[in-house]
Amino acid sequence: MESFDIAVIGAGIAGASAAWAMAARHRVVLLEREAQAGYHTSGRSAALFSETYGNATVRGLSVASRDFLMSPPAGFSEHALLAPRGVMLVGTAGQEGLLAGLAEEGARLVPSVREITAAEALARVPSLRRDWVRGGVVEPDAMDIDTNAMLAGFLRALRQLGGQVRMEAGLHGLSHDGQAWRLETRAGAIRAPVVVDAGGAWCDAIGAMAGARPIGLVPKRRTAFLVDPPPGMGAEAWPSVIAADESFYFKPDAGKLLCSPADETPSEPCDAQPDEIDVAIAVDRIQQAADIPVARIAHRWAGLRSFVADKTPVVGYDPVVPGFFWLAGQGGYGFQTTPAMALCAAALVDRRALPAMATDRGVTEAALSPSRFSKS
């Protein structure tokens, strides 16, 4: 049986980045049950870097990740991880107060956030309907994330540090002998004193195998699809457009428009598939707000974004089960928080203090700790 210091379960963006950060000090193996990394949620993300998205801890992790995303280590990626995009929240009649509140809250976090008029919104996205839009809020410094380059970069960097990656290594047995964990996988048995649960929607199921109390993880389905942009509109320069009440969004994506009803339908952990009714709902909502003809759906998919009750990631050792480390609940914030969260996880797995890049932005060990659920 092979022995490692740390076995990380799940090769999505959370597991891959944490394995990289931990491999600087430890012998690490990254285990993935699928034939490719990031097959589930990480591979289906329409990731956007926004410093106004999420609660205080999430925003702190995002701001702490900006420097890495803007200037990754040499050799990390042949392509830039971030590209200019911008975000524009739009609202209709009766949502003027909501827009004003969003502008005020966003500007407290990011000074460049400001409210704009309906005319300014139409100038940015001419396809919006004049009789629908009443105004907007812009975050000009929000950016697209190259999710494929980012995941590939962490996997490459992990291997360069001596870490091992095992595909098609689904976990079917997990037991502790008092000193270390024995992991039974499709690729053979592995022994490690520390197991990191980065299994995405399956984190609670993996925790149950270890005998840990559930953290209350709820996977929620998010539907997305691609359509052709309106002809002659120059849509590639549009910002990402999000309804002020989060009932839909659309954004340019490789010559198409990526659209979503921003659904959050609770689901069992699974290989999520799009529901036709969710696609139809999104088309209806978007066409109420914008003149975007939908002659056909070019491609559709769904992914599971997993949250705990407070929508804050869960990072740290289980308070009862020895050597079992949670890395769960990234929800829809995984890519934009990943660099800082990986370094936080690497510190906590060694029982070191969180890095200053996180604590300087208000991130605390208590806010991330799985122990917060044992108090309820």
C-alpha positions as CSV (number, residue, x, y, z in Angstrom):
1,M,0.0,0.0,0.0
2,E,1.3,3.4,-1.0
3,S,1.7,6.0,1.8
4,F,1.4,9.8,1.6
5,D,1.2,12.6,4.1
6,I,-2.1,13.9,2.7
7,A,-4.7,12.4,0.4
8,V,-7.0,15.0,-1.2
9,I,-10.3,13.7,-2.5
10,G,-11.7,15.6,-5.5
11,A,-9.8,17.2,-8.4
12,G,-12.0,20.1,-8.9
13,I,-10.6,23.6,-8.5
14,A,-10.8,23.4,-4.6
15,G,-9.0,20.1,-4.4
16,A,-6.4,20.8,-7.1
17,S,-5.4,24.2,-5.6
18,A,-5.3,22.9,-2.1
19,A,-3.2,19.9,-3.1
20,W,-0.8,22.3,-4.8
21,A,-0.5,24.5,-1.7
22,M,0.0,21.5,0.6
23,A,2.6,19.9,-1.6
24,A,5.1,22.6,-0.8
25,R,5.5,20.9,2.6
26,H,4.1,17.4,2.2
27,R,3.9,14.3,0.0
28,V,0.4,14.7,-1.5
29,V,-1.8,12.5,-3.7
30,L,-4.9,14.0,-5.4
31,L,-7.7,11.5,-6.1
32,E,-10.5,11.9,-8.6
33,R,-13.2,9.4,-9.4
34,E,-13.8,10.7,-13.0
35,A,-11.5,10.3,-16.0
36,Q,-10.7,14.0,-16.0
37,A,-10.2,16.7,-13.4
38,G,-13.0,19.2,-12.9
39,Y,-15.6,17.1,-14.6
40,H,-18.5,18.2,-12.5
41,T,-19.0,21.8,-11.1
42,S,-15.5,23.1,-11.8
43,G,-15.8,22.2,-15.5
44,R,-19.2,23.8,-15.9
45,S,-18.5,27.2,-14.3
46,A,-19.1,30.5,-16.0
47,A,-16.7,32.0,-13.5
48,L,-16.5,35.8,-13.0
49,F,-14.1,37.6,-10.7
50,S,-16.2,40.1,-8.7
51,E,-15.1,41.6,-5.5
52,T,-18.7,42.5,-4.5
53,Y,-20.0,38.9,-4.8
54,G,-20.7,36.9,-1.7
55,N,-20.6,37.5,2.1
56,A,-17.8,39.3,4.0
57,T,-15.6,36.2,4.2
58,V,-16.0,35.3,0.6
59,R,-15.3,38.9,-0.5
60,G,-12.2,38.9,1.7
61,L,-10.9,35.7,0.1
62,S,-11.7,37.1,-3.4
63,V,-9.8,40.4,-2.8
64,A,-6.9,38.3,-1.3
65,S,-6.8,36.2,-4.5
66,R,-6.6,39.1,-7.0
67,D,-2.8,39.5,-7.0
68,F,-2.3,35.8,-7.8
69,L,-5.0,35.8,-10.5
70,M,-3.6,39.0,-12.1
71,S,0.0,37.8,-11.9
72,P,0.3,34.0,-11.4
73,P,3.7,32.4,-10.7
74,A,6.0,32.0,-13.7
75,G,5.1,29.0,-15.8
76,F,1.7,28.6,-14.2
77,S,-0.2,29.3,-17.4
78,E,0.5,30.2,-21.0
79,H,-2.6,32.4,-20.9
80,A,-3.8,35.2,-18.7
81,L,-6.2,34.0,-16.0
82,L,-8.3,37.2,-16.1
83,A,-9.7,39.2,-18.9
84,P,-11.6,42.5,-18.8
85,R,-15.4,42.1,-18.7
86,G,-17.2,44.3,-16.2
87,V,-20.6,43.6,-14.6
88,M,-23.8,45.5,-15.0
89,L,-26.8,44.9,-12.7
90,V,-30.0,46.0,-14.4
91,G,-33.5,46.7,-12.9
92,T,-37.0,47.4,-14.1
93,A,-39.8,49.5,-12.8
94,G,-40.2,49.1,-9.0
95,Q,-36.6,48.1,-8.6
96,E,-35.1,51.6,-8.3
97,G,-34.6,51.3,-4.6
98,L,-33.0,47.9,-5.0
99,L,-30.5,49.3,-7.5
100,A,-29.7,52.3,-5.2
101,G,-29.0,49.9,-2.3
102,L,-26.8,47.6,-4.4
103,A,-24.8,50.6,-5.6
104,E,-24.3,51.9,-2.1
105,E,-23.3,48.5,-0.7
106,G,-21.0,47.8,-3.6
107,A,-19.2,51.2,-3.5
108,R,-18.4,50.6,0.2
109,L,-16.4,47.5,-0.9
110,V,-15.2,48.6,-4.4
111,P,-15.0,52.4,-5.0
112,S,-15.4,52.0,-8.8
113,V,-18.9,50.6,-8.3
114,R,-21.6,53.2,-9.2
115,E,-25.2,53.6,-10.2
116,I,-26.0,54.5,-13.8
117,T,-29.1,55.7,-15.7
118,A,-31.2,53.7,-18.1
119,A,-29.6,55.6,-20.9
120,E,-26.1,54.6,-19.8
121,A,-27.2,51.0,-19.4
122,L,-28.6,51.0,-23.0
123,A,-25.4,52.5,-24.3
124,R,-23.5,49.6,-22.8
125,V,-26.0,46.9,-24.0
126,P,-28.2,48.3,-26.8
127,S,-30.2,45.1,-26.8
128,L,-31.9,46.0,-23.5
129,R,-35.5,47.0,-23.9
130,R,-36.1,50.7,-23.4
131,D,-39.5,50.1,-21.9
132,W,-38.1,47.6,-19.3
133,V,-34.8,49.0,-18.0
134,R,-35.0,51.7,-15.4
135,G,-31.3,51.9,-14.5
136,G,-28.3,49.9,-13.5
137,V,-25.2,49.5,-11.3
138,V,-21.8,48.9,-12.8
139,E,-18.7,47.1,-11.4
140,P,-16.2,48.0,-14.2
141,D,-13.3,46.0,-12.8
142,A,-15.0,42.6,-12.7
143,M,-13.3,40.1,-15.0
144,D,-13.8,36.8,-16.8
145,I,-11.8,33.9,-15.4
146,D,-10.2,31.4,-17.7
147,T,-11.3,28.4,-15.7
148,N,-9.6,25.8,-17.9
149,A,-6.2,27.5,-17.7
150,M,-6.6,28.0,-13.9
151,L,-7.4,24.3,-13.2
152,A,-4.7,23.1,-15.5
153,G,-2.2,25.5,-13.9
154,F,-2.7,24.1,-10.4
155,L,-2.5,20.5,-11.6
156,R,0.8,21.3,-13.5
157,A,2.2,23.1,-10.5
158,L,1.2,20.2,-8.1
159,R,3.0,17.7,-10.3
160,Q,6.1,20.0,-10.4
161,L,6.2,19.9,-6.6
162,G,6.2,16.1,-6.7
163,G,2.4,15.7,-6.0
164,Q,0.7,12.8,-7.6
165,V,-2.7,12.9,-9.4
166,R,-4.8,9.8,-9.8
167,M,-7.8,9.8,-12.2
168,E,-10.5,7.1,-12.1
169,A,-9.7,6.6,-8.4
170,G,-13.2,6.7,-6.9
171,L,-13.3,6.2,-3.1
172,H,-15.2,3.2,-1.9
173,G,-13.8,2.6,1.5
174,L,-12.4,4.9,4.3
175,S,-11.2,3.6,7.7
176,H,-8.9,4.8,10.4
177,D,-6.6,2.5,12.3
178,G,-5.7,4.9,15.1
179,Q,-2.7,6.4,13.3
180,A,-3.7,6.9,9.7
181,W,-6.5,6.6,7.2
182,R,-6.8,3.7,4.8
183,L,-8.5,4.8,1.5
184,E,-9.8,2.1,-0.7
185,T,-10.0,3.4,-4.3
186,R,-10.5,2.0,-7.8
187,A,-6.8,2.7,-8.3
188,G,-5.7,0.7,-5.3
189,A,-5.4,1.3,-1.5
190,I,-3.6,4.4,-0.1
191,R,-2.6,5.2,3.4
192,A,-2.4,8.8,4.8
193,P,-2.6,10.4,8.2
194,V,-4.7,13.3,6.8
195,V,-7.6,13.1,4.4
196,V,-8.8,16.4,2.8
197,D,-12.5,16.2,1.7
198,A,-12.7,18.4,-1.4
199,G,-15.5,16.3,-3.0
200,G,-17.8,19.2,-4.0
201,A,-21.4,18.1,-3.9
202,W,-20.3,14.8,-2.3
203,C,-18.5,16.3,0.7
204,D,-21.1,15.3,3.2
205,A,-21.2,11.8,1.8
206,I,-17.5,11.5,2.1
207,G,-17.7,12.8,5.6
208,A,-20.2,10.1,6.5
209,M,-17.8,7.5,5.3
210,A,-15.3,8.9,7.8
211,G,-17.9,9.0,10.6
212,A,-18.1,12.8,10.6
213,R,-21.2,14.7,11.5
214,P,-22.8,16.3,8.4
215,I,-22.1,20.0,7.8
216,G,-25.5,20.5,6.1
217,L,-24.2,20.8,2.6
218,V,-26.9,21.5,0.0
219,P,-26.0,21.1,-3.7
220,K,-28.0,23.4,-5.9
221,R,-28.4,23.0,-9.6
222,R,-27.5,26.0,-11.8
223,T,-28.6,25.8,-15.5
224,A,-26.7,27.5,-18.4
225,F,-26.9,27.6,-22.1
226,L,-25.5,29.3,-25.2
227,V,-27.4,31.2,-27.9
228,D,-26.3,33.4,-30.8
229,P,-26.1,37.1,-30.0
230,P,-28.2,39.6,-31.8
231,P,-26.7,40.2,-35.3
232,G,-24.6,43.4,-35.7
233,M,-24.6,44.4,-32.0
234,G,-20.9,43.9,-31.2
235,A,-22.0,41.8,-28.2
236,E,-18.4,40.7,-27.4
237,A,-17.8,44.0,-25.8
238,W,-20.8,43.8,-23.5
239,P,-20.4,43.5,-19.8
240,S,-21.9,40.5,-17.9
241,V,-25.6,41.5,-17.4
242,I,-27.2,40.4,-14.2
243,A,-30.8,41.1,-13.1
244,A,-30.8,43.2,-9.9
245,D,-33.1,40.6,-8.3
246,E,-30.8,37.8,-9.6
247,S,-33.5,36.3,-11.7
248,F,-31.3,35.9,-14.8
249,Y,-27.9,36.7,-16.3
250,F,-26.2,36.7,-19.7
251,K,-22.7,37.4,-20.8
252,P,-20.6,37.1,-24.0
253,D,-18.8,33.8,-24.3
254,A,-16.6,32.9,-27.3
255,G,-18.9,34.5,-29.9
256,K,-22.1,33.4,-28.2
257,L,-24.2,34.6,-25.2
258,L,-24.1,32.5,-22.1
259,C,-27.5,32.7,-20.4
260,S,-28.9,31.4,-17.1
261,P,-32.0,31.8,-15.0
262,A,-29.6,31.9,-12.0
263,D,-31.5,28.9,-10.6
264,E,-30.6,27.4,-7.3
265,T,-32.6,24.1,-7.2
266,P,-31.7,21.8,-4.3
267,S,-30.4,18.5,-5.6
268,E,-28.9,15.2,-4.5
269,P,-25.2,14.9,-5.5
270,C,-25.2,13.8,-9.1
271,D,-24.0,14.4,-12.7
272,A,-26.4,17.4,-13.0
273,Q,-28.3,17.8,-16.2
274,P,-30.3,20.8,-17.4
275,D,-34.0,20.9,-17.1
276,E,-35.9,22.1,-20.1
277,I,-38.3,24.2,-17.9
278,D,-35.3,26.1,-16.5
279,V,-34.0,26.8,-20.0
280,A,-37.5,28.1,-21.0
281,I,-37.8,30.2,-17.9
282,A,-34.4,31.8,-18.6
283,V,-35.3,32.6,-22.2
284,D,-38.6,34.2,-21.1
285,R,-37.0,36.3,-18.4
286,I,-34.1,37.5,-20.6
287,Q,-36.4,38.3,-23.5
288,Q,-38.6,40.4,-21.2
289,A,-35.5,42.5,-20.5
290,A,-33.7,42.4,-23.8
291,D,-34.3,41.9,-27.5
292,I,-32.3,38.7,-27.9
293,P,-33.9,36.4,-30.4
294,V,-33.4,32.7,-29.6
295,A,-33.7,30.7,-32.8
296,R,-31.9,27.7,-31.2
297,I,-30.0,26.7,-28.1
298,A,-26.4,25.9,-29.2
299,H,-25.5,24.0,-26.1
300,R,-27.0,23.6,-22.6
301,W,-25.6,22.2,-19.3
302,A,-26.0,22.3,-15.5
303,G,-23.7,22.1,-12.5
304,L,-24.1,21.8,-8.8
305,R,-23.1,24.7,-6.6
306,S,-22.9,23.5,-3.0
307,F,-23.6,25.7,0.0
308,V,-23.9,25.4,3.8
309,A,-26.4,27.5,5.7
310,D,-24.2,30.6,6.1
311,K,-22.8,30.4,2.5
312,T,-19.2,30.5,3.8
313,P,-16.7,27.9,2.8
314,V,-15.9,25.2,5.3
315,V,-12.1,24.8,5.8
316,G,-10.5,23.0,8.7
317,Y,-10.2,19.8,10.7
318,D,-13.3,18.1,11.8
319,P,-13.8,18.7,15.6
320,V,-14.3,15.0,16.4
321,V,-12.8,12.8,13.7
322,P,-9.0,12.7,13.7
323,G,-7.1,13.7,10.6
324,F,-10.3,14.5,8.6
325,F,-10.1,17.9,7.0
326,W,-13.0,19.6,5.4
327,L,-12.7,21.8,2.2
328,A,-16.3,22.2,1.2
329,G,-19.1,24.7,0.5
330,Q,-17.5,26.9,-2.1
331,G,-20.8,27.5,-3.7
332,G,-20.5,29.8,-6.7
333,Y,-17.3,31.4,-5.4
334,G,-14.8,28.7,-5.9
335,F,-12.6,30.0,-8.7
336,Q,-12.5,33.6,-7.5
337,T,-11.5,32.6,-4.0
338,T,-9.3,29.7,-4.9
339,P,-5.7,31.1,-4.5
340,A,-6.3,32.5,-1.1
341,M,-8.5,29.6,0.1
342,A,-5.8,27.1,-1.0
343,L,-3.2,28.9,1.0
344,C,-5.5,29.1,4.0
345,A,-6.2,25.4,3.8
346,A,-2.5,24.6,3.6
347,A,-1.9,26.7,6.7
348,L,-4.8,25.1,8.6
349,V,-3.8,21.6,7.7
350,D,-0.4,22.3,9.4
351,R,-2.3,24.0,12.3
352,R,-0.5,27.3,11.4
353,A,-2.1,30.7,11.5
354,L,-3.9,31.9,8.4
355,P,-1.7,33.9,6.0
356,A,-1.8,37.7,6.3
357,M,-3.2,38.1,2.8
358,A,-6.4,36.6,4.2
359,T,-6.5,38.0,7.8
360,D,-5.8,41.5,6.5
361,R,-9.1,41.3,4.6
362,G,-11.1,40.1,7.6
363,V,-10.9,36.3,7.0
364,T,-10.8,34.4,10.3
365,E,-10.2,30.7,11.2
366,A,-13.4,30.7,13.2
367,A,-15.5,31.8,10.2
368,L,-14.1,28.9,8.1
369,S,-14.0,26.3,10.8
370,P,-16.2,23.2,10.7
371,S,-16.5,23.6,14.5
372,R,-19.1,26.3,13.9
373,F,-21.7,23.6,13.1
374,S,-21.1,21.6,16.3
375,K,-22.3,24.5,18.3
376,S,-25.9,24.3,16.9
